[in-house]
Amino acid sequence: MFYRSGSESQKNEADKRKVRFCHEGGDFMTMLAVFREWHNQQEKSKTYWCSQNSINNKVLRGIRETVNEILNVLKKEQGKVMPFQLKTPKDVDEKLQEMLFKIFRQNICHYLGHDKAGYLVVQKDQIVQIFPASSLKTLGLQPDWIVIERVLKTSRDFATNITPVKDSWLQKALADNLLNFDLNAIQSQRVEQAVFCAVGEKSFSNFVGIRYSELRKLENTMRQAFDGSFVTIEASKEYGEITAFATDKDSETVKAMINERLNLLKGSMKGETKEFYLSPLNKGVKVVVGAGMDIVDVLMPNEYKTVVVNVTDSSVSEKDIREYFEKFGDVVNAYKFKNSKDKTKWGKITYQRKEDAESSVQSTKDKSVNAVPDIGYQPTKEIFSLCTMRAKIEWCRRPTFAFIRFTDSSTCSKGMQGIDFHRDTSARIRKSKGNASEIHVTNLGNNTTEDELRNAFLNTLSLESGAIESIAVRKKNVKTNESELQSLKQTIESKLNEYVIEGTYYLDLKPPRDNHVTFLAFVSFSIPEEGMAAYAGIHDNFKINYETVSMTVEFKTSVVVRKNLFPMHEETLSNLSETLDKNLDVKYRTKTLKNGNVLVELQCESRDNAMKAKTVVEKVIEGKRYDTEQPGELEKLFTQGGKRLFERVKNETNTIIHTDARDFSIIIHGPTEAQEKAAEMLTKYLRDLSSSISQQ
């Protein structure tokens, strides 16, 4: 009867016009109210009135014609003349509602106490929802008892043409045996509020989980425990409120399960930690402090649980950022920077486990929302001390095909028999259109040549050399758009995820140019063993768009050389590169970082050889650790006098001395003779210092 059309705003206007017709007596009474007002309009104004109120004029005219037909039948068949007359709502509405109840009483439904629970169709034990277009929905009414004309099945079961039922009608129908069911049993299925509690922001976030996933899991667990009885949990983030609804018999159990969950979360919050650098320079080793200032973990310079979040897209909300990083693991703390000068830096997130923090860094690399380790000395986003595996992935992008023209059609027919091309897959052959002496050959290798094809056909079919007039080898023209590239990347990632933990690798699919014959992708694995499993499962065993995928692997490790040390060891390392290439097949190259330090990169197809090469390079640059026999002696060098001594020793011996006040370590770099001379000077200083103290 009502219609909605046009733009969204026009549909909203139509909904507003409907409100004044909606009747508390349900959908049939609403339709009667519309018909009454339409009937009172002048005949020539009826169409315009319908248009102004978003009402279907044709439906109303059809109703009038039906009524007139009924009146004519009564007149002809029964001899009863009845006028077309509408009585006032006060006289007939309640009687009509009761009549509708008696007609549809077998479809009586009971409200289960919550919007999500809906109504129970008593005779069918079926759950239905009020249809969105119902007048009761528009008025916001939810009567305890209703009768319905029918059930509309879509994504859910909806009750249509609804009429509210008064308790007195129901009681009378039960007493007169017009209805037969256990009223108490039906009413016991109604849910009531079982739990209401307010929690803090952190507890609320942990309770509901990412996109309310934990809340839904808890709901499903409860329903299974109660043999399908309806249970629902509502959570308001704005007010930090959690409300649960259940039947009376299940309410205590629901309350206990929610309290248990909240207590568990409170216990986990007591385990929250904070990281502190040991050095006042905010670099190097960090300690993880828990409740009561207990040290619960120690993080070495290349380890981290906290990441700094960078956001280049200003439209991303704080909620989206938190939910995005929670998918990598359990987050114990999320802190948003306030009044930061660098607007791209959002804040810090601390994970329960180091592995989860590393996963967030690897998985978000080069994305608009990304994470970098919160490590003071870190020169780039990557951890250079790791030995990573890198693989090149290739597959055909522009398939090779050929046209072969024979001297006559009979020889061409022989050519259709196929050839022995000594390849993994057979070539596909079909006749060319419009030329009986020519065939079209596909499924050829990328490097197939005209001579290979000619020899294959001549040898297989025992033909004379002049039997083939011409051969033309071509590459298929292919255009690759951005959406296709993303689809290909998802295909590779899906295959990699069969062998590798998601988030422990980084895939880079290169956008091809139109003339590129193959697709090219590179993938880096943080866990080499998983990378080798992926290689075994994918190389020559996987196809994309019917093209076989190949992989070649190499292992990569690196050593960071401080900028003041590299000139000292540059010649030695350069000579060493030839030895590594010859003996271990390791490729050596250097790269200067933004902070001036030099990155020595080592690449090899063997992980063992890559690690051996790394050990050799570290041996070259490690320097000599200075130590004393007497405990506590080294601490005397970490004074103002000691600093002046270090400068004098470096100048006189042409060495480089690195000190670390956290563990009182001293490393001397330089030629062996210079190292020994520097060590003697330090020893003499300590001996003279001890002698002076003794004399005093």
C-alpha positions as CSV (number, residue, x, y, z in Angstrom):
1,M,0.0,0.0,0.0
2,F,2.9,2.4,0.9
3,Y,5.8,2.8,-1.6
4,R,9.3,4.2,-1.3
5,S,11.2,5.4,-4.4
6,G,13.7,8.0,-5.6
7,S,16.8,9.1,-3.8
8,E,17.6,8.3,-0.2
9,S,16.2,11.6,1.0
10,Q,12.9,11.0,-0.9
11,K,12.6,7.6,0.7
12,N,13.0,9.2,4.1
13,E,10.3,11.7,3.3
14,A,8.0,8.9,2.3
15,D,8.6,7.1,5.6
16,K,7.7,10.3,7.5
17,R,4.4,10.6,5.6
18,K,3.5,7.1,6.6
19,V,3.8,7.8,10.4
20,R,0.5,9.7,10.6
21,F,-1.5,6.7,9.2
22,C,0.2,4.1,11.5
23,H,-2.4,2.5,13.9
24,E,-1.6,0.9,17.3
25,G,-4.0,-1.9,16.2
26,G,-1.5,-3.2,13.7
27,D,-1.0,-3.4,10.0
28,F,-4.6,-4.2,8.9
29,M,-5.9,-1.3,11.0
30,T,-3.3,0.9,9.5
31,M,-4.4,0.0,6.0
32,L,-8.0,0.6,7.0
33,A,-7.0,4.1,8.3
34,V,-5.5,4.9,4.9
35,F,-8.6,3.6,3.1
36,R,-10.9,5.7,5.3
37,E,-9.0,9.0,4.5
38,W,-8.8,8.1,0.8
39,H,-12.5,7.3,0.7
40,N,-13.3,10.8,2.1
41,Q,-11.4,12.5,-0.7
42,Q,-13.2,13.9,-3.7
43,E,-12.9,11.5,-6.6
44,K,-10.9,13.8,-8.8
45,S,-8.5,14.5,-5.9
46,K,-7.8,10.9,-5.0
47,T,-4.8,10.4,-7.3
48,Y,-3.1,13.6,-6.2
49,W,-3.7,12.7,-2.6
50,C,-2.1,9.3,-3.0
51,S,0.9,10.9,-4.7
52,Q,1.4,13.5,-1.9
53,N,1.3,10.7,0.7
54,S,3.4,8.0,-1.1
55,I,0.4,5.7,-1.3
56,N,-0.4,3.3,-4.1
57,N,-3.7,4.6,-5.7
58,K,-4.2,1.4,-7.7
59,V,-4.2,-0.7,-4.5
60,L,-6.9,1.4,-2.9
61,R,-9.1,1.4,-6.0
62,G,-8.7,-2.4,-6.1
63,I,-10.0,-2.6,-2.5
64,R,-13.0,-0.5,-3.3
65,E,-13.8,-2.6,-6.4
66,T,-13.6,-5.8,-4.3
67,V,-16.0,-4.3,-1.6
68,N,-18.5,-3.3,-4.4
69,E,-18.3,-6.8,-5.9
70,I,-19.1,-8.3,-2.5
71,L,-22.0,-6.0,-2.0
72,N,-23.4,-6.9,-5.5
73,V,-23.1,-10.6,-4.7
74,L,-25.0,-10.2,-1.5
75,K,-27.7,-8.2,-3.4
76,K,-28.1,-10.8,-6.2
77,E,-27.6,-14.0,-4.3
78,Q,-29.0,-13.2,-0.8
79,G,-31.3,-10.3,-1.7
80,K,-29.7,-8.1,0.9
81,V,-29.0,-4.5,0.0
82,M,-26.2,-3.0,2.1
83,P,-24.9,0.5,1.7
84,F,-21.1,1.2,1.2
85,Q,-20.6,2.8,4.6
86,L,-17.6,3.2,6.9
87,K,-18.4,3.5,10.5
88,T,-16.3,5.6,13.0
89,P,-13.1,4.0,14.4
90,K,-14.5,4.2,17.9
91,D,-17.4,1.9,17.0
92,V,-15.6,-0.8,15.1
93,D,-11.7,-0.8,15.5
94,E,-11.5,-2.9,18.6
95,K,-14.1,-5.4,17.3
96,L,-12.2,-5.8,14.1
97,Q,-8.9,-6.4,15.9
98,E,-10.6,-9.1,18.0
99,M,-12.0,-10.6,14.9
100,L,-8.5,-10.7,13.3
101,F,-7.2,-12.4,16.4
102,K,-9.8,-15.1,16.2
103,I,-9.1,-15.6,12.4
104,F,-5.3,-15.8,12.8
105,R,-5.2,-17.3,16.4
106,Q,-3.1,-20.3,15.2
107,N,-0.4,-17.9,14.3
108,I,-0.1,-16.3,17.8
109,C,3.3,-15.2,18.8
110,H,4.9,-14.2,22.1
111,Y,7.5,-11.5,22.5
112,L,10.8,-12.9,24.0
113,G,11.8,-9.7,25.7
114,H,14.6,-8.4,23.4
115,D,14.8,-7.0,19.8
116,K,17.3,-9.7,18.8
117,A,15.2,-12.4,20.3
118,G,12.1,-11.3,18.4
119,Y,8.8,-13.3,18.7
120,L,8.2,-17.0,19.2
121,V,5.5,-18.5,16.9
122,V,3.9,-20.7,19.6
123,Q,2.4,-23.4,17.5
124,K,5.5,-23.8,15.2
125,D,8.3,-23.1,17.8
126,Q,9.7,-20.6,15.3
127,I,11.5,-17.3,15.9
128,V,10.4,-14.4,13.8
129,Q,11.2,-10.6,13.7
130,I,8.7,-7.8,13.1
131,F,8.9,-6.8,9.4
132,P,10.7,-3.4,9.0
133,A,7.7,-2.0,7.1
134,S,5.2,-2.9,9.8
135,S,3.3,0.0,11.5
136,L,4.4,-1.5,14.9
137,K,8.0,-1.0,13.9
138,T,7.3,2.6,12.8
139,L,5.6,3.3,16.1
140,G,8.2,1.6,18.2
141,L,5.7,-0.9,19.7
142,Q,6.5,-4.4,20.9
143,P,3.3,-6.0,22.3
144,D,3.7,-9.1,24.4
145,W,1.3,-11.0,22.2
146,I,0.5,-10.7,18.5
147,V,-1.0,-12.7,15.6
148,I,0.4,-12.6,12.1
149,E,-0.9,-13.3,8.7
150,R,2.2,-15.0,7.3
151,V,6.0,-15.3,7.6
152,L,8.3,-13.8,5.0
153,K,11.5,-15.7,4.6
154,T,14.6,-13.6,3.5
155,S,17.9,-13.5,5.3
156,R,15.7,-13.9,8.5
157,D,12.1,-14.9,9.1
158,F,9.9,-11.8,9.3
159,A,6.3,-11.6,10.6
160,T,4.0,-9.6,8.3
161,N,0.5,-8.1,8.7
162,I,0.6,-8.0,12.4
163,T,-2.2,-7.5,14.9
164,P,-1.6,-6.9,18.7
165,V,-3.5,-9.2,21.0
166,K,-5.0,-8.1,24.4
167,D,-4.4,-10.3,27.4
168,S,-8.2,-10.6,28.0
169,W,-8.7,-12.0,24.5
170,L,-5.9,-14.5,25.0
171,Q,-7.2,-15.7,28.4
172,K,-10.7,-16.1,27.0
173,A,-9.4,-18.1,24.0
174,L,-7.5,-20.4,26.3
175,A,-10.5,-20.9,28.5
176,D,-12.8,-21.6,25.5
177,N,-10.2,-24.1,24.1
178,L,-9.8,-22.0,20.9
179,L,-6.0,-22.1,21.8
180,N,-4.2,-25.0,23.5
181,F,-0.7,-24.4,24.9
182,D,1.0,-24.1,28.3
183,L,1.0,-20.3,28.9
184,N,3.6,-20.5,31.7
185,A,6.0,-22.6,29.6
186,I,5.8,-20.0,26.8
187,Q,6.3,-17.1,29.1
188,S,9.3,-18.7,30.8
189,Q,11.2,-18.4,27.5
190,R,11.1,-14.6,27.7
191,V,14.5,-13.1,28.5
192,E,15.2,-10.4,31.1
193,Q,18.2,-8.3,32.0
194,A,20.6,-10.7,33.9
195,V,23.7,-8.5,34.1
196,F,24.5,-4.8,34.0
197,C,27.9,-3.5,34.8
198,A,30.2,-0.6,33.9
199,V,33.9,-1.2,33.1
200,G,36.9,0.9,32.1
201,E,38.0,1.6,28.6
202,K,40.7,-1.1,28.6
203,S,38.5,-3.8,30.1
204,F,35.8,-2.9,27.7
205,S,38.1,-3.2,24.7
206,N,39.5,-6.5,25.8
207,F,36.0,-7.9,26.7
208,V,34.4,-7.2,23.2
209,G,37.6,-7.8,21.2
210,I,38.3,-6.8,17.6
211,R,35.0,-5.9,15.9
212,Y,33.2,-7.4,18.9
213,S,34.6,-10.9,18.0
214,E,35.2,-11.9,21.6
215,L,31.7,-10.8,22.6
216,R,30.1,-13.0,19.9
217,K,32.3,-15.9,20.9
218,L,31.0,-15.6,24.5
219,E,27.4,-15.4,23.3
220,N,27.8,-18.5,21.2
221,T,29.4,-20.4,24.1
222,M,26.5,-19.5,26.4
223,R,23.9,-20.5,23.8
224,Q,25.6,-23.9,23.4
225,A,25.7,-24.3,27.2
226,F,22.0,-23.6,27.5
227,D,20.9,-26.0,24.6
228,G,20.0,-23.1,22.3
229,S,18.2,-20.9,24.8
230,F,18.4,-17.3,23.7
231,V,21.2,-15.2,25.3
232,T,22.5,-11.8,24.1
233,I,25.1,-9.4,25.3
234,E,25.0,-5.6,24.6
235,A,28.0,-3.4,25.0
236,S,28.1,0.4,24.9
237,K,31.5,1.8,24.3
238,E,30.4,5.3,24.8
239,Y,29.3,4.6,28.4
240,G,31.5,1.5,29.1
241,E,28.4,-0.5,29.9
242,I,27.9,-4.3,29.5
243,T,24.4,-5.7,29.6
244,A,23.3,-9.3,29.2
245,F,19.8,-10.7,28.7
246,A,18.8,-14.4,29.4
247,T,15.9,-16.4,30.6
248,D,15.2,-16.6,34.3
249,K,16.6,-20.1,34.7
250,D,19.8,-19.2,32.9
251,S,20.4,-15.7,34.4
252,E,22.6,-16.8,37.3
253,T,24.9,-18.9,35.0
254,V,25.2,-16.0,32.6
255,K,26.1,-13.6,35.4
256,A,28.7,-16.1,36.6
257,M,30.3,-16.5,33.1
258,I,30.5,-12.8,32.5
259,N,32.0,-12.1,36.0
260,E,34.5,-14.8,35.3
261,R,35.5,-13.3,32.0
262,L,35.8,-9.8,33.5
263,N,37.9,-11.1,36.5
264,L,40.2,-12.9,34.0
265,L,40.7,-9.6,32.1
266,K,41.4,-7.7,35.3
267,G,44.0,-10.3,36.2
268,S,45.7,-9.9,32.8
269,M,45.7,-6.1,33.2
270,K,47.7,-6.6,36.4
271,G,50.3,-8.2,34.1
272,E,50.7,-5.0,32.1
273,T,54.3,-3.9,31.7
274,K,56.4,-0.9,30.8
275,E,59.8,-0.7,29.2
276,F,62.8,1.4,30.4
277,Y,66.2,1.9,28.8
278,L,69.1,1.2,31.0
279,S,71.1,3.9,29.3
280,P,70.2,7.6,29.9
281,L,70.6,8.1,26.1
282,N,67.5,5.9,25.5
283,K,69.4,3.3,23.5
284,G,70.5,-0.3,23.8
285,V,69.3,-2.8,26.4
286,K,65.8,-2.3,27.9
287,V,64.2,-3.8,31.0
288,V,60.5,-4.7,31.1
289,V,59.0,-3.7,34.5
290,G,55.7,-5.2,35.7
291,A,53.5,-4.8,38.8
292,G,55.4,-3.8,41.9
293,M,58.3,-2.6,39.8
294,D,59.4,-6.2,39.3
295,I,61.7,-6.8,36.3
296,V,59.9,-9.4,34.2
297,D,62.1,-9.3,31.0
298,V,65.2,-7.9,29.5
299,L,65.3,-6.9,25.8
300,M,68.5,-6.8,24.0
301,P,69.2,-4.0,21.5
302,N,67.8,-5.9,18.6
303,E,64.7,-7.1,20.5
304,Y,61.5,-5.2,21.1
305,K,57.9,-5.5,22.2
306,T,56.9,-1.9,21.6
307,V,56.4,-0.4,18.1
308,V,55.9,3.2,17.0
309,V,52.9,3.6,14.7
310,N,53.1,5.9,11.7
311,V,49.9,7.0,9.9
312,T,50.2,8.9,6.6
313,D,46.4,8.8,6.0
314,S,44.7,11.3,8.2
315,S,41.3,9.8,7.6
316,V,42.1,6.7,9.6
317,S,40.4,6.8,13.0
318,E,41.9,5.9,16.4
319,K,39.5,2.9,16.7
320,D,40.6,1.6,13.3
321,I,44.3,1.8,14.3
322,R,43.8,0.0,17.6
323,E,41.7,-2.8,16.0
324,Y,44.2,-3.1,13.1
325,F,47.2,-3.7,15.3
326,E,45.3,-6.0,17.8
327,K,45.1,-8.6,15.0
328,F,48.8,-9.3,15.2
329,G,48.7,-10.4,18.9
330,D,47.8,-9.4,22.4
331,V,48.2,-5.7,23.0
332,V,49.1,-4.8,26.6
333,N,49.2,-1.0,26.1
334,A,48.4,1.5,23.4
335,Y,49.5,5.1,23.8
336,K,48.6,7.9,21.5
337,F,51.0,10.8,21.2
338,K,49.7,14.2,22.3
339,N,50.8,17.5,20.6
340,S,53.4,15.7,18.5
341,K,55.2,17.9,16.0
342,D,55.4,15.0,13.5
343,K,51.7,14.5,12.6
344,T,52.5,11.1,10.9
345,K,53.6,9.6,14.2
346,W,50.4,8.3,15.9
347,G,51.7,6.7,19.1
348,K,53.1,3.5,20.6
349,I,51.7,0.0,20.9
350,T,53.2,-2.6,23.3
351,Y,52.6,-6.3,22.6
352,Q,52.7,-9.2,25.1
353,R,55.2,-11.1,22.9
354,K,58.2,-10.0,20.9
355,E,57.1,-12.2,18.0
356,D,53.8,-10.3,17.7
357,A,55.6,-7.0,17.6
358,E,58.0,-8.2,14.9
359,S,55.0,-9.5,12.9
360,S,53.3,-6.1,13.1
361,V,56.4,-4.5,11.7
362,Q,56.9,-6.9,8.9
363,S,53.2,-7.0,7.9
364,T,52.7,-3.2,7.8
365,K,55.9,-2.3,5.9
366,D,55.3,0.4,3.2
367,K,51.6,0.7,4.1
368,S,49.8,4.0,5.0
369,V,49.5,2.7,8.5
370,N,52.7,1.0,9.5
371,A,54.8,0.1,12.6
372,V,58.6,0.5,13.2
373,P,60.5,-1.0,16.1
374,D,60.9,1.3,19.2
375,I,64.7,0.7,19.3
376,G,67.0,3.6,19.9
377,Y,69.9,2.6,17.7
378,Q,67.8,1.2,14.9
379,P,69.0,2.6,11.6
380,T,66.1,1.4,9.4
381,K,62.9,-0.5,9.7
382,E,64.6,-3.9,9.4
383,I,66.6,-5.8,12.0
384,F,70.0,-6.3,10.3
385,S,71.2,-9.0,12.6
386,L,68.7,-11.5,11.3
387,C,69.5,-13.9,8.5
388,T,66.5,-13.7,6.2
389,M,65.6,-15.7,3.2
390,R,64.7,-14.0,-0.1
391,A,63.0,-15.6,-3.1
392,K,62.3,-14.5,-6.6
393,I,59.0,-15.7,-8.0
394,E,58.3,-15.7,-11.8
395,W,55.6,-16.9,-14.1
396,C,54.7,-16.3,-17.7
397,R,52.8,-13.1,-18.4
398,R,52.8,-13.1,-22.3
399,P,52.4,-16.7,-23.5
400,T,54.2,-17.7,-26.7
401,F,52.3,-18.8,-29.7
402,A,53.2,-19.5,-33.4
403,F,51.6,-19.7,-36.9
404,I,53.1,-22.4,-39.1
405,R,52.3,-22.4,-42.8
406,F,52.8,-25.6,-44.8
407,T,53.2,-25.9,-48.6
408,D,50.0,-27.8,-48.9
409,S,46.8,-28.7,-46.9
410,S,47.6,-32.4,-46.7
411,T,50.9,-31.7,-45.0
412,C,49.0,-29.3,-42.7
413,S,46.7,-32.2,-41.7
414,K,49.7,-34.2,-40.6
415,G,50.8,-31.3,-38.6
416,M,47.6,-31.4,-36.6
417,Q,48.7,-34.8,-35.2
418,G,51.0,-33.1,-32.7
419,I,54.7,-33.0,-32.1
420,D,57.3,-34.3,-29.6
421,F,58.7,-31.0,-28.2
422,H,60.5,-32.5,-25.3
423,R,58.8,-30.3,-22.8
424,D,56.8,-30.8,-19.6
425,T,53.6,-29.9,-21.4
426,S,52.5,-30.7,-24.9
427,A,51.9,-27.9,-27.5
428,R,48.3,-27.3,-28.4
429,I,47.5,-27.2,-32.1
430,R,44.5,-26.1,-34.1
431,K,43.9,-25.0,-37.7
432,S,44.0,-21.3,-38.5
433,K,40.9,-19.6,-39.6
434,G,40.7,-18.8,-43.4
435,N,43.9,-20.8,-44.4
436,A,43.7,-24.5,-44.8
437,S,47.5,-24.8,-45.0
438,E,48.2,-23.0,-41.7
439,I,48.1,-24.1,-38.0
440,H,48.0,-22.1,-34.8
441,V,50.3,-23.5,-32.0
442,T,50.0,-22.4,-28.3
443,N,51.3,-23.6,-24.9
444,L,54.9,-23.0,-26.0
445,G,57.8,-22.1,-23.7
446,N,58.8,-18.5,-23.3
447,N,62.1,-19.1,-25.1
448,T,60.8,-21.2,-28.0
449,T,62.4,-20.2,-31.3
450,E,61.4,-20.7,-34.9
451,D,64.2,-23.2,-35.5
452,E,63.1,-25.3,-32.5
453,L,59.6,-25.5,-33.9
454,R,60.7,-26.2,-37.4
455,N,63.0,-29.1,-36.3
456,A,60.3,-30.5,-34.0
457,F,57.7,-30.7,-36.8
458,L,60.1,-32.0,-39.4
459,N,61.5,-34.7,-37.2
460,T,58.2,-35.8,-35.6
461,L,56.3,-36.0,-38.9
462,S,59.3,-37.1,-41.1
463,L,58.8,-34.2,-43.5
464,E,61.2,-32.7,-46.1
465,S,62.8,-29.4,-45.2
466,G,60.7,-27.6,-47.8
467,A,57.4,-28.8,-46.4
468,I,57.2,-25.8,-44.1
469,E,56.7,-22.5,-45.9
470,S,57.0,-20.2,-42.9
471,I,56.9,-20.0,-39.1
472,A,56.0,-16.9,-37.1
473,V,56.6,-16.9,-33.3
474,R,54.7,-14.2,-31.4
475,K,54.1,-13.1,-27.8
476,K,50.5,-12.5,-26.7
477,N,49.8,-8.8,-26.0
478,V,48.6,-8.4,-22.4
479,K,47.5,-5.4,-20.4
480,T,47.6,-5.6,-16.6
481,N,45.6,-3.1,-14.5
482,E,45.9,-2.4,-10.8
483,S,42.9,-4.5,-9.7
484,E,44.4,-7.5,-11.6
485,L,47.7,-6.9,-9.9
486,Q,46.1,-6.9,-6.5
487,S,44.3,-10.1,-7.4
488,L,47.5,-11.8,-8.4
489,K,49.2,-10.7,-5.2
490,Q,46.3,-12.1,-3.1
491,T,46.7,-15.4,-5.0
492,I,50.4,-15.6,-4.2
493,E,49.8,-14.6,-0.5
494,S,47.1,-17.3,-0.2
495,K,49.5,-19.9,-1.4
496,L,52.3,-18.7,0.8
497,N,50.0,-18.8,3.8
498,E,49.8,-22.6,3.3
499,Y,53.4,-22.9,4.3
500,V,54.3,-19.7,6.2
501,I,52.8,-18.0,9.2
502,E,51.0,-14.9,8.0
503,G,52.9,-11.7,8.9
504,T,56.4,-13.4,8.9
505,Y,57.1,-12.6,5.2
506,Y,57.0,-9.6,3.0
507,L,55.8,-9.9,-0.6
508,D,56.6,-7.3,-3.3
509,L,54.9,-7.9,-6.7
510,K,56.5,-5.6,-9.3
511,P,54.1,-3.8,-11.7
512,P,54.9,-5.0,-15.2
513,R,55.4,-2.9,-18.3
514,D,53.4,-3.8,-21.4
515,N,56.5,-5.5,-23.0
516,H,57.5,-7.6,-20.0
517,V,57.2,-11.3,-20.8
518,T,57.0,-12.5,-17.1
519,F,55.5,-11.4,-13.9
520,L,58.1,-10.8,-11.2
521,A,57.7,-10.9,-7.4
522,F,60.1,-10.9,-4.5
523,V,59.3,-12.4,-1.1
524,S,61.4,-12.1,2.1
525,F,61.0,-14.6,4.9
526,S,61.9,-13.9,8.5
527,I,61.9,-17.6,9.3
528,P,64.1,-19.4,6.7
529,E,62.8,-22.8,7.5
530,E,59.3,-21.7,6.5
531,G,60.7,-20.1,3.4
532,M,62.2,-23.4,2.3
533,A,58.9,-25.2,2.9
534,A,57.2,-22.6,0.7
535,Y,59.9,-23.1,-2.0
536,A,59.4,-26.9,-1.9
537,G,55.6,-26.5,-2.2
538,I,55.5,-23.7,-4.9
539,H,58.5,-24.1,-7.2
540,D,57.2,-25.9,-10.4
541,N,54.2,-27.2,-8.4
542,F,51.9,-24.2,-8.5
543,K,50.2,-22.5,-11.5
544,I,48.7,-19.0,-11.9
545,N,46.4,-18.6,-14.9
546,Y,47.6,-22.0,-16.2
547,E,51.2,-20.8,-16.1
548,T,53.8,-22.7,-13.9
549,V,55.4,-20.6,-11.2
550,S,59.1,-20.9,-10.5
551,M,61.1,-19.8,-7.4
552,T,64.8,-19.1,-6.9
553,V,66.0,-18.6,-3.3
554,E,68.8,-16.8,-1.6
555,F,69.7,-16.0,2.0
556,K,70.6,-12.6,3.1
557,T,72.3,-11.4,6.3
558,S,74.0,-8.2,7.1
559,V,76.4,-6.5,9.6
560,V,76.2,-2.8,10.6
561,V,79.7,-1.2,10.7
562,R,79.9,2.1,12.6
563,K,80.8,5.0,10.4
564,N,84.1,5.8,12.2
565,L,85.1,2.1,12.0
566,F,84.5,1.4,8.3
567,P,87.4,3.5,6.9
568,M,89.7,1.5,9.2
569,H,88.5,-1.9,7.9
570,E,87.4,-1.0,4.3
571,E,90.4,-2.4,2.5
572,T,90.4,-5.6,4.6
573,L,86.7,-6.1,3.9
574,S,87.1,-5.4,0.2
575,N,89.8,-8.1,-0.1
576,L,87.7,-10.4,2.0
577,S,84.8,-10.1,-0.5
578,E,86.8,-12.0,-3.2
579,T,87.5,-14.8,-0.7
580,L,83.9,-15.1,0.3
581,D,82.8,-15.2,-3.3
582,K,85.3,-17.8,-4.3
583,N,85.1,-20.1,-1.2
584,L,81.5,-19.7,0.0
585,D,79.8,-18.3,-3.1
586,V,78.6,-15.3,-1.1
587,K,78.0,-12.0,-2.7
588,Y,79.3,-9.0,-0.8
589,R,78.1,-5.4,-1.1
590,T,78.0,-2.3,1.1
591,K,75.5,0.5,1.5
592,T,75.8,3.7,3.5
593,L,72.8,4.4,5.7
594,K,71.3,7.8,6.5
595,N,73.1,8.1,9.8
596,G,76.5,7.4,8.2
597,N,76.9,3.8,9.3
598,V,77.7,1.3,6.7
599,L,75.6,-1.8,6.0
600,V,77.6,-4.9,4.8
601,E,75.1,-7.1,3.0
602,L,75.9,-10.8,2.4
603,Q,73.8,-12.9,0.0
604,C,74.1,-16.6,-0.8
605,E,71.9,-19.6,-1.8
606,S,73.1,-21.5,1.3
607,R,72.0,-20.3,4.7
608,D,75.0,-22.0,6.4
609,N,77.5,-20.2,4.1
610,A,75.7,-16.9,4.6
611,M,76.1,-17.2,8.4
612,K,79.7,-18.3,8.1
613,A,80.4,-15.2,6.0
614,K,78.7,-13.1,8.6
615,T,80.9,-14.6,11.4
616,V,84.0,-13.8,9.3
617,V,83.0,-10.2,8.8
618,E,82.1,-9.7,12.5
619,K,85.6,-11.2,13.4
620,V,87.2,-8.5,11.2
621,I,85.4,-5.6,12.9
622,E,85.0,-6.9,16.4
623,G,88.1,-5.3,17.9
624,K,89.9,-6.3,21.1
625,R,88.0,-6.2,24.4
626,Y,90.1,-4.7,27.2
627,D,89.8,-6.3,30.6
628,T,91.7,-6.4,33.9
629,E,92.4,-9.1,36.4
630,Q,91.1,-7.1,39.4
631,P,87.2,-6.8,39.6
632,G,86.0,-3.2,39.7
633,E,89.2,-1.8,38.1
634,L,87.4,-0.9,34.8
635,E,85.0,1.4,36.6
636,K,87.9,3.8,37.4
637,L,88.2,4.5,33.7
638,F,84.6,5.7,33.4
639,T,85.3,9.1,35.0
640,Q,86.2,12.5,33.6
641,G,89.9,11.6,33.9
642,G,89.2,8.4,32.1
643,K,87.5,10.2,29.2
644,R,90.5,12.4,28.8
645,L,92.7,9.3,28.8
646,F,90.7,7.6,26.1
647,E,91.1,10.7,23.8
648,R,94.9,10.8,24.4
649,V,95.2,7.0,23.8
650,K,93.2,7.2,20.5
651,N,95.4,10.1,19.3
652,E,98.7,8.5,20.1
653,T,97.9,5.0,18.9
654,N,95.6,5.8,16.0
655,T,93.0,3.5,17.3
656,I,89.2,3.8,17.9
657,I,87.9,3.0,21.4
658,H,84.2,2.3,22.1
659,T,83.0,2.3,25.6
660,D,79.7,1.3,27.2
661,A,79.0,2.6,30.8
662,R,76.1,0.1,31.2
663,D,78.4,-2.9,31.5
664,F,81.8,-1.0,31.8
665,S,83.0,-2.6,28.5
666,I,85.9,-1.2,26.5
667,I,86.6,-2.3,22.9
668,I,89.8,-1.2,21.1
669,H,89.8,-1.2,17.2
670,G,92.8,-0.9,15.1
671,P,95.9,-2.9,13.9
672,T,97.1,-5.5,16.4
673,E,100.2,-3.6,17.4
674,A,98.2,-0.4,18.0
675,Q,95.6,-2.4,20.0
676,E,98.4,-3.8,22.3
677,K,99.9,-0.3,22.7
678,A,96.6,1.2,23.7
679,A,95.9,-1.6,26.2
680,E,99.4,-1.0,27.8
681,M,98.6,2.7,28.2
682,L,95.3,1.9,29.9
683,T,96.9,-0.6,32.2
684,K,99.7,1.8,33.1
685,Y,97.1,4.5,33.9
686,L,95.3,2.1,36.3
687,R,98.5,1.0,37.9
688,D,99.7,4.6,38.4
689,L,96.2,5.5,39.8
690,S,96.3,2.6,42.3
691,S,99.9,3.4,43.4
692,S,98.9,7.1,43.9
693,I,95.9,6.0,46.0
694,S,98.1,3.6,48.1
695,Q,100.6,6.4,48.9
696,Q,97.8,8.7,50.0
